[in-house]
Amino acid sequence: MTDLLIEVESIQKTGERLEDPKYLPSENELIKLFQPDIVGLDWLGFIDEVYKKIGYEIITNEYIEAVTKYLSRRVEEINAENDKRVVILEVGAGTGRLSHFIDESLKSKSQNYDVVSTDLSLDNSQNLRTVEQLGYEEAIEKYHPDIIICSWMPSGQDWTPTFRNNQSTKEYILIGIEGGRTGNENTYKEVEGFTKAELIPEVNQFGLESSPYNLTIGGKVKKSKTYSFRRN
């Protein structure tokens, strides 16, 4: 078997693993998987096939590690100020895949926190963890979270006023694309009483319009970003 055939076979196996929601790929695996000169996989076509299982944001080991390093610091800071378990709430969590990997990674870095996943979807056949059937307003009212995470807020909607109006919210984290693709034109704007910052700018993110192949040709993949809004 030639080196090229071995490489193609390895890449195809990676593609099969990626369709498993429990599998968390590395950035390098994604880059190899979507090199058109080798296997010709189409990024948007792939996402369209698997997004119900793994979401529009294709998270990587590197991404989860960076996010949870940040969250572990925040858990310790909030815990020191309030001497209570910190509640991290994901709203619109879908299958709970993001929450699942965040929780698994945080366990080795921090204590005194709870990760809660919520979503209105009735279909729980692909869930990786318990996802409570609650809308974002109900979830916030029930759990009084310290940190809210929202990945790929529905286009044209803006949930952030509710995030800010909840007095227990010390920070909310948005993952997605600015300009109305996720949320609306107001969702990512700086707001009074909160400090906006891009988290982990050094880590590449992959999603719609953010193909890993761009990296191999000197392009960028940062259309999808992760922002923190911290209460002042």
VOPAGU-2260 file (C-alpha; in pm, 1 decimal, decimal comma):
REM VOPAGU-2260
SITE   aa  ch    i         X         Y         Z
SITE  MET   A    0       0,0       0,0       0,0
SITE  THR   A    1     142,4     340,1     -98,2
SITE  ASP   A    2     197,3     618,3     152,7
SITE  LEU   A    3     -84,6     816,4     -10,5
SITE  LEU   A    4    -332,3     529,7      25,8
SITE  ILE   A    5    -231,7     484,1     389,2
SITE  GLU   A    6    -284,5     855,8     445,6
SITE  VAL   A    7    -625,3     851,2     275,5
SITE  GLU   A    8    -734,5     548,0     477,6
SITE  SER   A    9    -626,8     717,3     800,3
SITE  ILE   A   10    -814,5    1034,8     707,9
SITE  GLN   A   11   -1130,6     842,1     620,4
SITE  LYS   A   12   -1120,4     669,7     959,7
SITE  THR   A   13   -1087,8    1009,5    1125,6
SITE  GLY   A   14   -1396,1    1125,2     934,5
SITE  GLU   A   15   -1591,0     827,3    1063,3
SITE  ARG   A   16   -1479,8     897,1    1420,7
SITE  LEU   A   17   -1578,0    1261,7    1389,8
SITE  GLU   A   18   -1938,1    1160,8    1325,7
SITE  ASP   A   19   -1941,5    1010,9    1675,5
SITE  PRO   A   20   -2051,1    1290,5    1914,7
SITE  LYS   A   21   -1834,3    1140,2    2190,3
SITE  TYR   A   22   -1517,7    1185,7    1985,2
SITE  LEU   A   23   -1323,8    1510,0    2033,3
SITE  PRO   A   24   -1077,0    1566,9    1747,9
SITE  SER   A   25    -756,5    1764,6    1751,1
SITE  GLU   A   26    -705,0    2066,5    1528,4
SITE  ASN   A   27    -449,3    1873,7    1325,5
SITE  GLU   A   28    -698,2    1593,7    1257,2
SITE  LEU   A   29    -949,4    1843,6    1119,2
SITE  ILE   A   30    -690,1    2004,7     897,0
SITE  LYS   A   31    -589,7    1668,6     752,0
SITE  LEU   A   32    -948,5    1556,8     709,1
SITE  PHE   A   33   -1047,5    1848,7     487,3
SITE  GLN   A   34    -751,2    1877,7     252,1
SITE  PRO   A   35    -920,6    1867,6     -89,7
SITE  ASP   A   36    -602,0    1761,1    -268,1
SITE  ILE   A   37    -610,1    1432,3     -73,5
SITE  VAL   A   38    -966,7    1326,7      -1,7
SITE  GLY   A   39   -1183,1    1605,2    -135,0
SITE  LEU   A   40   -1424,7    1621,7     158,5
SITE  ASP   A   41   -1649,9    1924,8     147,4
SITE  TRP   A   42   -1656,5    2117,5     476,8
SITE  LEU   A   43   -2004,2    2269,5     446,6
SITE  GLY   A   44   -2146,2    1944,9     313,4
SITE  PHE   A   45   -1996,0    1758,0     605,6
SITE  ILE   A   46   -2139,0    1999,5     863,5
SITE  ASP   A   47   -2480,2    1982,9     697,3
SITE  GLU   A   48   -2473,9    1605,5     744,6
SITE  VAL   A   49   -2357,6    1590,9    1106,8
SITE  TYR   A   50   -2460,3    1917,4    1276,2
SITE  LYS   A   51   -2754,7    1753,2    1453,9
SITE  LYS   A   52   -2505,0    1525,6    1628,1
SITE  ILE   A   53   -2210,2    1755,3    1688,7
SITE  GLY   A   54   -2336,7    2109,9    1626,1
SITE  TYR   A   55   -2234,8    2389,2    1391,2
SITE  GLU   A   56   -1926,6    2466,6    1600,5
SITE  ILE   A   57   -1683,2    2179,7    1550,1
SITE  ILE   A   58   -1497,2    2190,3    1879,9
SITE  THR   A   59   -1146,4    2053,3    1924,4
SITE  ASN   A   60    -925,4    1931,9    2207,3
SITE  GLU   A   61    -732,2    2257,2    2190,3
SITE  TYR   A   62   -1048,5    2464,9    2216,1
SITE  ILE   A   63   -1189,3    2277,3    2514,8
SITE  GLU   A   64    -854,8    2288,0    2695,5
SITE  ALA   A   65    -826,5    2665,1    2649,5
SITE  VAL   A   66   -1187,3    2736,7    2748,2
SITE  THR   A   67   -1171,5    2522,0    3060,6
SITE  LYS   A   68    -842,8    2675,5    3172,4
SITE  TYR   A   69   -1020,7    3009,3    3163,2
SITE  LEU   A   70   -1333,7    2875,3    3332,7
SITE  SER   A   71   -1133,7    2710,0    3609,9
SITE  ARG   A   72    -983,7    3048,0    3700,1
SITE  ARG   A   73   -1326,0    3208,5    3696,9
SITE  VAL   A   74   -1473,0    2933,5    3914,8
SITE  GLU   A   75   -1201,7    2990,1    4173,9
SITE  GLU   A   76   -1248,1    3368,3    4164,4
SITE  ILE   A   77   -1625,6    3353,0    4199,6
SITE  ASN   A   78   -1607,3    3083,4    4463,9
SITE  ALA   A   79   -1364,0    3292,1    4668,8
SITE  GLU   A   80   -1598,6    3590,6    4655,2
SITE  ASN   A   81   -1920,3    3406,3    4735,0
SITE  ASP   A   82   -1816,0    3082,1    4908,6
SITE  LYS   A   83   -2068,1    2873,6    4713,3
SITE  ARG   A   84   -2077,0    2631,7    4424,1
SITE  VAL   A   85   -2052,3    2813,1    4093,4
SITE  VAL   A   86   -2330,7    2739,6    3845,4
SITE  ILE   A   87   -2228,5    2729,2    3479,3
SITE  LEU   A   88   -2542,3    2716,3    3263,6
SITE  GLU   A   89   -2547,3    2637,3    2894,1
SITE  VAL   A   90   -2864,1    2755,9    2721,9
SITE  GLY   A   91   -2964,1    2629,5    2378,2
SITE  ALA   A   92   -2729,7    2338,9    2450,0
SITE  GLY   A   93   -2862,2    2102,8    2183,0
SITE  THR   A   94   -2724,4    1757,4    2257,6
SITE  GLY   A   95   -2516,5    1889,0    2546,9
SITE  ARG   A   96   -2195,0    1807,7    2361,7
SITE  LEU   A   97   -2017,4    2132,1    2450,5
SITE  SER   A   98   -2124,8    2109,3    2815,5
SITE  HIS   A   99   -2016,6    1746,6    2824,4
SITE  PHE   A  100   -1659,6    1817,4    2717,8
SITE  ILE   A  101   -1635,5    2131,5    2932,4
SITE  ASP   A  102   -1749,3    1938,0    3238,7
SITE  GLU   A  103   -1515,2    1645,9    3169,9
SITE  SER   A  104   -1216,7    1877,3    3127,9
SITE  LEU   A  105   -1301,9    2101,3    3424,3
SITE  LYS   A  106   -1305,7    1804,6    3661,4
SITE  SER   A  107    -927,8    1789,6    3647,7
SITE  LYS   A  108    -886,6    2163,3    3703,2
SITE  SER   A  109   -1145,0    2281,7    3951,4
SITE  GLN   A  110   -1407,0    2192,4    4211,5
SITE  ASN   A  111   -1715,4    2356,0    4360,6
SITE  TYR   A  112   -1897,0    2405,4    4033,2
SITE  ASP   A  113   -2195,4    2255,8    3850,2
SITE  VAL   A  114   -2244,3    2249,9    3473,4
SITE  VAL   A  115   -2611,1    2249,4    3369,5
SITE  SER   A  116   -2730,7    2189,7    3011,7
SITE  THR   A  117   -3070,1    2314,3    2889,6
SITE  ASP   A  118   -3249,6    2323,4    2556,0
SITE  LEU   A  119   -3610,8    2333,4    2434,7
SITE  SER   A  120   -3563,7    2046,3    2189,6
SITE  LEU   A  121   -3786,1    1741,3    2234,2
SITE  ASP   A  122   -3538,2    1510,9    2059,6
SITE  ASN   A  123   -3290,9    1373,0    2313,1
SITE  SER   A  124   -3180,0    1070,6    2111,9
SITE  GLN   A  125   -2833,8    1218,4    2045,8
SITE  ASN   A  126   -2773,9    1372,0    2388,6
SITE  LEU   A  127   -2435,6    1312,6    2550,0
SITE  ARG   A  128   -2555,3    1416,2    2894,5
SITE  THR   A  129   -2875,3    1517,0    3069,1
SITE  VAL   A  130   -3019,7    1816,8    2886,1
SITE  GLU   A  131   -3312,1    1965,5    3073,2
SITE  GLN   A  132   -3597,1    2074,9    2848,2
SITE  LEU   A  133   -3609,0    2444,6    2932,2
SITE  GLY   A  134   -3601,9    2765,2    2732,4
SITE  TYR   A  135   -3328,0    3012,2    2817,2
SITE  GLU   A  136   -3553,1    3234,8    3030,1
SITE  GLU   A  137   -3690,5    2942,6    3231,4
SITE  ALA   A  138   -3342,3    2799,5    3275,8
SITE  ILE   A  139   -3200,2    3125,9    3407,0
SITE  GLU   A  140   -3493,9    3175,7    3642,7
SITE  LYS   A  141   -3456,2    2822,3    3777,8
SITE  TYR   A  142   -3079,4    2799,8    3820,3
SITE  HIS   A  143   -2967,1    3160,6    3886,6
SITE  PRO   A  144   -2636,9    3094,9    3708,2
SITE  ASP   A  145   -2306,6    3266,4    3774,3
SITE  ILE   A  146   -2181,1    3201,4    3420,4
SITE  ILE   A  147   -2400,6    3154,5    3112,3
SITE  ILE   A  148   -2270,0    2991,4    2794,5
SITE  CYS   A  149   -2451,6    3016,2    2462,4
SITE  SER   A  150   -2312,9    2864,5    2143,5
SITE  TRP   A  151   -2470,7    2961,4    1812,0
SITE  MET   A  152   -2766,7    3161,3    1937,0
SITE  PRO   A  153   -3051,7    3142,7    1682,1
SITE  SER   A  154   -3014,9    3394,2    1401,3
SITE  GLY   A  155   -3223,3    3709,4    1443,9
SITE  GLN   A  156   -3273,4    3661,1    1817,7
SITE  ASP   A  157   -3098,2    3827,6    2109,3
SITE  TRP   A  158   -3110,8    3655,2    2447,4
SITE  THR   A  159   -2844,6    3870,9    2608,0
SITE  PRO   A  160   -3076,5    4126,9    2777,5
SITE  THR   A  161   -3215,2    3838,5    2984,3
SITE  PHE   A  162   -2860,3    3723,7    3061,2
SITE  ARG   A  163   -2771,3    4070,5    3190,5
SITE  ASN   A  164   -3094,3    4131,0    3379,7
SITE  ASN   A  165   -3036,9    3822,1    3590,2
SITE  GLN   A  166   -2862,3    3957,0    3899,4
SITE  SER   A  167   -2664,6    3639,5    3965,4
SITE  THR   A  168   -2499,1    3654,7    3621,5
SITE  LYS   A  169   -2136,7    3750,6    3665,9
SITE  GLU   A  170   -2042,2    3666,0    3311,0
SITE  TYR   A  171   -2188,9    3535,6    2988,5
SITE  ILE   A  172   -1993,6    3371,2    2709,1
SITE  LEU   A  173   -2105,9    3377,6    2346,5
SITE  ILE   A  174   -1975,8    3146,2    2075,6
SITE  GLY   A  175   -2063,4    3220,6    1715,4
SITE  ILE   A  176   -2039,6    3466,7    1428,3
SITE  GLU   A  177   -2113,2    3836,9    1463,4
SITE  GLY   A  178   -2334,3    4034,2    1227,4
SITE  GLY   A  179   -2661,1    3843,4    1258,7
SITE  ARG   A  180   -2549,4    3492,6    1163,1
SITE  THR   A  181   -2579,2    3402,3    1531,1
SITE  GLY   A  182   -2794,9    3633,8    1740,9
SITE  ASN   A  183   -2870,4    3973,1    1586,4
SITE  GLU   A  184   -2691,6    4302,1    1528,1
SITE  ASN   A  185   -2702,6    4386,7    1900,5
SITE  THR   A  186   -2594,6    4054,5    2048,1
SITE  TYR   A  187   -2218,2    4109,6    2038,7
SITE  LYS   A  188   -2212,4    4484,4    2104,1
SITE  GLU   A  189   -2040,0    4627,2    2408,7
SITE  VAL   A  190   -2296,0    4713,4    2675,4
SITE  GLU   A  191   -2293,7    4930,4    2984,3
SITE  GLY   A  192   -2207,7    4744,4    3301,9
SITE  PHE   A  193   -2020,2    4463,9    3126,0
SITE  THR   A  194   -1669,8    4435,4    2983,3
SITE  LYS   A  195   -1640,6    4257,4    2648,9
SITE  ALA   A  196   -1330,7    4057,1    2559,7
SITE  GLU   A  197   -1244,6    3794,2    2303,2
SITE  LEU   A  198   -1144,8    3476,2    2483,0
SITE  ILE   A  199    -867,1    3247,1    2360,8
SITE  PRO   A  200    -790,0    3443,6    2039,7
SITE  GLU   A  201    -485,4    3221,6    1995,0
SITE  VAL   A  202    -702,4    2911,3    1941,5
SITE  ASN   A  203    -857,7    2843,5    1601,5
SITE  GLN   A  204   -1231,8    2783,2    1583,1
SITE  PHE   A  205   -1408,6    2580,3    1317,1
SITE  GLY   A  206   -1767,8    2611,8    1204,1
SITE  LEU   A  207   -1976,6    2738,3     916,7
SITE  GLU   A  208   -1758,7    2953,2     687,2
SITE  SER   A  209   -1452,3    2851,4     892,6
SITE  SER   A  210   -1296,6    2559,2     708,6
SITE  PRO   A  211    -979,1    2400,8     851,9
SITE  TYR   A  212    -843,5    2398,2     495,7
SITE  ASN   A  213    -804,0    2776,1     514,9
SITE  LEU   A  214    -512,9    2722,1     753,6
SITE  THR   A  215    -320,5    2515,8     500,5
SITE  ILE   A  216    -332,8    2794,6     242,2
SITE  GLY   A  217    -242,5    3077,5     478,4
SITE  GLY   A  218    -600,3    3180,2     544,0
SITE  LYS   A  219    -793,8    3241,2     862,3
SITE  VAL   A  220   -1066,8    3047,8    1039,9
SITE  LYS   A  221   -1170,5    3307,2    1297,7
SITE  LYS   A  222   -1513,6    3401,5    1167,1
SITE  SER   A  223   -1653,6    3207,9    1459,0
SITE  LYS   A  224   -1530,0    3355,8    1787,7
SITE  THR   A  225   -1574,3    3321,4    2162,2
SITE  TYR   A  226   -1654,5    3636,6    2358,7
SITE  SER   A  227   -1680,3    3699,4    2730,1
SITE  PHE   A  228   -1902,9    3968,8    2877,2
SITE  ARG   A  229   -1808,2    4021,9    3243,1
SITE  ARG   A  230   -2016,1    4221,3    3485,7
SITE  ASN   A  231   -1817,2    4521,6    3610,7
